[in-house]
Amino acid sequence: MRNAIRFFLVSTILACATISATAAELRVGAADTVQTVLAAHKGARVTVRVRSGQELTGIVREVNSRVVQLGALSGREFFDAVVPLDAVDAVLVRTKE
């Protein structure tokens, strides 16, 4: 019985480690744009650097051809932001825990 419990715990830990390692991977294709990268991370937390150098970190709520909506902004959890895609210089995605 103890061996079965140990096996289950070890299997669960290894499965969780594998899932978290692959889920945070960032892949960019030749045809990708800022819009497609943000759309691929819908529901995930990202940081967007805008032309002014300011960085906004939040959860990608919606993306269209003109703007991205970030929710639950870091430091401003009760606010959302709408950022024009043409003002986005970089999208930063955390890949390691």
BAMARPA-205369 format. One record per residue: residue number from 1; residue in one letter; z, x, y of N, C-alpha, C in turn. Coordinates in pm, whole numbers, plus 50000, padded with zeros to 5 digits. Atoms other than C-alpha are relative to their C-alpha. Example, Ala and Ser with C-alpha at 12.3 -4.5 7.8 and 13.67 -1.06 7.14 Angstrom:
{1, 'A', {50000, 50089, 49881}, {50780, 51230, 49550}, {50000, 50090, 50120}} {2, 'S', {49994, 49918, 49881}, {50714, 51367, 49894}, {50073, 49923, 50109}} 
This chain:
{1, 'M', {50000, 50082, 49881}, {50000, 50000, 50000}, {50000, 50087, 50126}} {2, 'R', {49995, 49909, 49885}, {50088, 50283, 50241}, {49865, 50067, 50022}} {3, 'N', {50131, 49935, 49988}, {49758, 50454, 50166}, {49898, 49904, 50060}} {4, 'A', {50094, 50098, 49945}, {49569, 50134, 50243}, {50023, 49982, 50150}} {5, 'I', {49970, 50014, 49858}, {49746, 50100, 50578}, {49954, 50123, 50077}} {6, 'R', {50044, 49876, 49935}, {49682, 50465, 50665}, {49848, 50003, 50011}} {7, 'F', {50147, 50001, 49999}, {49316, 50431, 50570}, {49949, 49903, 50106}} {8, 'F', {50041, 50098, 49901}, {49284, 50119, 50784}, {50021, 50053, 50142}} {9, 'L', {49971, 49947, 49867}, {49448, 50286, 51086}, {49903, 50112, 50037}} {10, 'V', {50093, 49890, 49974}, {49235, 50601, 51058}, {49859, 49947, 50022}} {11, 'S', {50134, 50059, 49985}, {48918, 50394, 51015}, {49986, 49930, 50135}} {12, 'T', {50004, 50070, 49872}, {49002, 50182, 51318}, {49993, 50098, 50117}} {13, 'I', {50000, 49900, 49894}, {49073, 50486, 51536}, {49864, 50068, 50010}} {14, 'L', {50131, 49935, 49999}, {48749, 50655, 51434}, {49892, 49905, 50050}} {15, 'A', {50099, 50097, 49954}, {48549, 50337, 51494}, {50010, 49980, 50151}} {16, 'C', {49982, 50016, 49856}, {48698, 50293, 51841}, {49951, 50123, 50076}} {17, 'A', {50046, 49877, 49936}, {48629, 50657, 51928}, {49848, 50005, 50003}} {18, 'T', {50146, 50001, 50005}, {48267, 50619, 51820}, {49942, 49900, 50097}} {19, 'I', {50049, 50104, 49909}, {48218, 50297, 52017}, {50015, 50047, 50144}} {20, 'S', {49981, 49959, 49862}, {48367, 50440, 52337}, {49912, 50118, 50037}} {21, 'A', {50085, 49885, 49971}, {48165, 50760, 52309}, {49856, 49958, 50022}} {22, 'T', {50140, 50040, 49984}, {47833, 50580, 52274}, {49982, 49896, 50109}} {23, 'A', {50014, 50107, 49901}, {47902, 50290, 52512}, {49987, 50054, 50142}} {24, 'A', {50000, 49946, 49865}, {47942, 50516, 52815}, {49881, 50091, 50027}} {25, 'E', {50113, 49910, 49985}, {47618, 50706, 52766}, {49903, 49950, 50106}} {26, 'L', {50096, 50034, 49895}, {47375, 50712, 53060}, {49864, 50052, 49959}} {27, 'R', {50137, 49963, 50034}, {47005, 50712, 52981}, {49907, 49950, 50108}} {28, 'V', {50096, 50035, 49896}, {46725, 50714, 53235}, {49861, 50030, 49947}} {29, 'G', {50138, 49984, 50043}, {46359, 50663, 53151}, {49910, 50037, 50117}} {30, 'A', {50096, 49957, 49899}, {46050, 50779, 53338}, {49968, 49889, 50099}} {31, 'A', {50035, 50112, 49913}, {45986, 50432, 53481}, {50121, 49935, 50067}} {32, 'D', {49879, 50061, 49944}, {46348, 50359, 53583}, {50007, 50016, 50151}} {33, 'T', {49974, 49999, 49857}, {46443, 50277, 53939}, {50149, 49976, 50020}} {34, 'V', {49860, 50031, 49970}, {46776, 50229, 54113}, {50032, 49858, 49952}} {35, 'Q', {49980, 50139, 50042}, {46734, 49858, 54042}, {50019, 49990, 49849}} {36, 'T', {49989, 50012, 50146}, {46681, 49902, 53666}, {50127, 50068, 49948}} {37, 'V', {49876, 49933, 50042}, {46971, 50148, 53634}, {50120, 49911, 50029}} {38, 'L', {49889, 50089, 49967}, {47206, 49910, 53815}, {49999, 49874, 49912}} {39, 'A', {50009, 50118, 50085}, {47078, 49612, 53614}, {50049, 50031, 49858}} {40, 'A', {49954, 49960, 50134}, {47146, 49803, 53291}, {50152, 50013, 49994}} {41, 'H', {49855, 49986, 49995}, {47507, 49849, 53405}, {50069, 49875, 50056}} {42, 'K', {49941, 50125, 49954}, {47567, 49486, 53498}, {50130, 49974, 49924}} {43, 'G', {49869, 50022, 50061}, {47935, 49410, 53435}, {50081, 50127, 49986}} {44, 'A', {49931, 49872, 50011}, {48026, 49780, 53440}, {50038, 50051, 50139}} {45, 'R', {49956, 49940, 49875}, {48204, 49981, 53708}, {49911, 50121, 50031}} {46, 'V', {50084, 49889, 49954}, {47975, 50215, 53904}, {50040, 50036, 50143}} {47, 'T', {49985, 49958, 49861}, {47986, 50410, 54228}, {49862, 50013, 50059}} {48, 'V', {50128, 49995, 49930}, {47701, 50371, 54475}, {50020, 50082, 50127}} {49, 'R', {49995, 49921, 49878}, {47646, 50637, 54741}, {49886, 49953, 50090}} {50, 'V', {50100, 50049, 49905}, {47466, 50503, 55049}, {49959, 50110, 50097}} {51, 'R', {50056, 49902, 49907}, {47266, 50683, 55318}, {50103, 50066, 50089}} {52, 'S', {49898, 49947, 49909}, {47570, 50727, 55543}, {50094, 50098, 49931}} {53, 'G', {49911, 49913, 50077}, {47746, 50921, 55265}, {50120, 49927, 49944}} {54, 'Q', {49889, 50080, 50051}, {47997, 50644, 55200}, {49976, 49964, 49855}} {55, 'E', {50008, 50040, 50141}, {48072, 50567, 54836}, {50076, 49871, 49980}} {56, 'L', {49938, 50127, 50035}, {48148, 50218, 54710}, {50008, 49992, 49848}} {57, 'T', {49980, 50012, 50144}, {48295, 50176, 54363}, {50039, 49857, 49968}} {58, 'G', {49970, 50137, 50038}, {48291, 49836, 54200}, {49923, 49960, 49875}} {59, 'I', {50067, 50054, 50119}, {48164, 49619, 53918}, {49869, 49937, 50043}} {60, 'V', {50132, 50055, 49968}, {47793, 49537, 53925}, {50000, 49853, 49960}} {61, 'R', {50002, 50144, 50025}, {47778, 49158, 53959}, {49856, 49950, 49986}} {62, 'E', {50140, 50045, 50000}, {47411, 49093, 54044}, {49912, 50109, 50060}} {63, 'V', {50099, 49908, 49945}, {47099, 49298, 54114}, {49869, 49926, 50010}} {64, 'N', {50137, 50051, 49990}, {46763, 49188, 54248}, {49915, 50108, 50065}} {65, 'S', {50092, 49897, 49948}, {46467, 49365, 54405}, {50042, 50055, 50136}} {66, 'R', {49960, 49956, 49866}, {46643, 49398, 54742}, {50144, 50048, 50012}} {67, 'V', {49858, 49970, 49981}, {47022, 49414, 54698}, {50074, 50009, 49867}} {68, 'V', {49907, 49999, 50113}, {47307, 49486, 54458}, {50133, 49945, 50052}} {69, 'Q', {49868, 50054, 49966}, {47635, 49293, 54463}, {50103, 50072, 49914}} {70, 'L', {49890, 49933, 50069}, {47944, 49497, 54375}, {50127, 49919, 50022}} {71, 'G', {49876, 50076, 49992}, {48267, 49312, 54298}, {50120, 50086, 49969}} {72, 'A', {49873, 49931, 50025}, {48632, 49419, 54277}, {49992, 50144, 50047}} {73, 'L', {50014, 49866, 49944}, {48576, 49715, 54507}, {50131, 50078, 49991}} {74, 'S', {49882, 49914, 50006}, {48816, 50005, 54459}, {50062, 50010, 50138}} {75, 'G', {49930, 49999, 49873}, {49076, 49990, 54732}, {49986, 49870, 50077}} {76, 'R', {50023, 50131, 49936}, {48951, 49642, 54828}, {49973, 49897, 49891}} {77, 'E', {50020, 50080, 50119}, {48996, 49446, 54506}, {49964, 49854, 50025}} {78, 'F', {50029, 50140, 49971}, {48964, 49108, 54678}, {49868, 49981, 50074}} {79, 'F', {50125, 50004, 49927}, {48627, 49191, 54831}, {49882, 50034, 49910}} {80, 'D', {50128, 49961, 50059}, {48266, 49209, 54716}, {49917, 50065, 50110}} {81, 'A', {50092, 49938, 49904}, {47992, 49411, 54881}, {49858, 49973, 49955}} {82, 'V', {50142, 50014, 50027}, {47620, 49352, 54905}, {49933, 50119, 50069}} {83, 'V', {50060, 49877, 49949}, {47424, 49676, 54946}, {49849, 49993, 49981}} {84, 'P', {50145, 49996, 50016}, {47050, 49699, 55016}, {49960, 50117, 49909}} {85, 'L', {50041, 49895, 50093}, {46880, 49896, 54738}, {49932, 50116, 50071}} {86, 'D', {50067, 49891, 49931}, {46676, 50095, 54989}, {50099, 50090, 50074}} {87, 'A', {49896, 49917, 49939}, {47006, 50228, 55134}, {50076, 50082, 49896}} {88, 'V', {49928, 49931, 50107}, {47127, 50358, 54796}, {49935, 50136, 49975}} {89, 'D', {50048, 49865, 50028}, {47093, 50736, 54760}, {50029, 50043, 49857}} {90, 'A', {49963, 49960, 50135}, {47271, 50770, 54425}, {50085, 49893, 49934}} {91, 'V', {49915, 50086, 50081}, {47431, 50572, 54145}, {50077, 50092, 49907}} {92, 'L', {49915, 49917, 50084}, {47725, 50741, 53977}, {50065, 49912, 49895}} {93, 'V', {49947, 50075, 50112}, {47833, 50621, 53633}, {50096, 50091, 49923}} {94, 'R', {49904, 49922, 50077}, {48146, 50744, 53458}, {49962, 49997, 49853}} {95, 'T', {50044, 49993, 50139}, {48050, 50865, 53111}, {50108, 50046, 49904}} {96, 'K', {49891, 49955, 50087}, {48378, 51005, 52978}, {50129, 49933, 50043}} {97, 'E', {49869, 50061, 49970}, {48724, 50849, 52955}, {50099, 50106, 50036}} 
